[in-house]
């Protein structure tokens, strides 16, 4: 019986999250109320608060879901991707290319998370700090890979990591705006791989 209650509770939590994500997309984070989320999920305000302290709690949970999609695991610094660390450590196009290709494959699924998190971070300082911390966790993975390879001067590594992630992030945002209309997935992957190998790896 206890297991059934726990499963039902988790189902309700998941339903609230998916409902909130859809409403945040349709109406915007700012314009979506807790009552609207609860009603659309077929539950009550009281039930909502049993799972989340507020809209910001929902956003934190959605960022945790984003980590699951991107296969980022809990670590001492928040989250980590061992596959990213290893790709950077090896530093070849054969190592970096598949990792980037996998990230690009996730773009259709993570698009709503990125759009909603970007809006929420723009209006909520606490969520902006959460999103910035997530970004820094990814940069830390890249630096860990560079440190393990002892590649480039240590003082350069943070800047190289930042440039590489900025390129990937901008490519993602461009894709969100234009889809495949201007640039194919193959071209995006090849050019990003070349750029990352030059910035982080052993060259092209």
SULUR-V280185 format. One record per backbone hydrogen bond with DSSP energy under -1.0 kcal/mol. CO is the residue of the C=O (numbers start at 1). NH is the residue of the N-H. If there is no record, write none. Layout:
CO_NH, CO_NH
//
This chain:
1_5, 2_6, 3_7, 4_8, 5_9, 6_10, 7_11, 8_12, 9_13, 10_14, 11_15, 12_16, 13_17, 14_18, 15_19, 16_20, 17_21, 18_22, 19_23, 20_24, 21_25, 22_26, 23_27, 24_28, 33_37, 34_38, 35_39, 36_40, 37_41, 38_43, 39_42, 44_48, 45_49, 46_50, 48_51, 48_52, 54_58, 55_59, 56_60, 57_61, 58_62, 59_63, 60_64, 61_65, 62_66, 63_67, 64_68, 65_69, 66_70, 67_72, 68_71, 73_80, 75_78, 78_75, 80_73, 81_85, 82_86, 83_87, 84_88, 85_89, 86_90, 87_91, 91_202, 92_96, 93_97, 96_100, 97_101, 98_102, 99_103, 100_104, 101_105, 106_110, 107_111, 110_114, 111_115, 112_116, 113_117, 114_118, 115_119, 116_120, 117_121, 118_122, 120_124, 124_128, 125_129, 126_130, 127_131, 128_132, 129_133, 130_134, 131_135, 132_136, 133_137, 134_138, 135_139, 136_140, 137_141, 138_142, 139_143, 140_144, 141_145, 142_146, 143_147, 144_148, 145_149, 146_150, 146_151, 153_156, 153_157, 156_160, 157_161, 158_162, 159_163, 160_164, 161_165, 162_166, 163_167, 164_168, 165_169, 166_170, 167_171, 168_172, 169_173, 170_174, 171_175, 172_176, 173_177, 174_178, 175_179, 178_181, 184_188, 185_189, 186_190, 187_191, 188_192, 189_193, 190_194, 191_195, 192_196, 193_197, 194_198, 195_199, 196_200, 197_203
//
